[in-house]
Amino acid sequence: MQLLDGKLASQAIKDDLKIKVEDLKKQGNKIPHLAAILVGNNGASETYVASKVKSCEEIGFKSTLLHLADSVSEAELLEVIHKLNYDNDVDGILVQLPLPKHISEEKIINLINPAKDVDGFHPVNVGKMVQGLETFISATPYGILLLLQHYKIETKGKHAVIIGRSNIVGRPISILLSRNDDTGNCTVTLCHSHTKNVKEICLQADIIITALGVPGFLKAEMVKQDAVVIDVGITRVADASKKSGYTLKGDVDFENVAAKCSYITPVPGGVGPMTIAALLMNTYKACLNHDL
Ligand code: GUN
């Protein structure tokens, strides 16, 4: 069994981007600028956005964090995005989800200029992704593809089983793995809450991707010998022995599943760091495309 080390793979991507930013600076070109919007005080979202901003700093990107109160109105948030769309210094805009209930995520995402939508959530970018056109692929699925690439894991002809059909992870990764390209050509089964025989389906999988948010869901008896297992789940579970009061748990019963796998991601330190690397790649690309 080999660990798919997201910290290592993401560091390689960040090191490469850092050199690219230094080159941009040397040539007197614009450096990438990410604007991240965080609404309210969701602890997990605060942590994610803080690490996105910190990673920007590490590699020499400019970043702006706009932390808005939970009480911000939808109209006010739309106005903030409108301004960022027209701010010529900003290359990428990210609105951390979930948003408070009184704000429509759909309206917010639809207002972001697709050319600055480094999260790849805008319907124009999702449509391009489905058609296999050049676009921003959202951070988690893109991070998974980068991890597969880093470890040179063959996807062609493999049966990939995805558990979870969210717009952010399950559905896009199911499409990406089925595309006719280097990180695609899988036969894909997308499992969801109404799927019968999830265990039997998983047992046929060469690659399993879990994106459920149910700690320990994937058990060893659901996994074929030598399967590749990618765990997107990251749930905070109460743990009094930890200073933070919680521990992070993936969707995979790691101890027992790992013994059967050819490759497996740890949680934390697997997909998580890759999502940040993917976001940085998208922001760099947005900067290069800026004046196109
Ligand atoms: N919430 C959970 N994952 C993501 C993500 O990739 N981007 C944003 N903006 N919010 C998220």
Residues whose N, C-alpha, C, O or C-beta is under 5 A from the ligand:
A	BS01	GUN	V95 Q96 L97 P98 D119 A139 T140
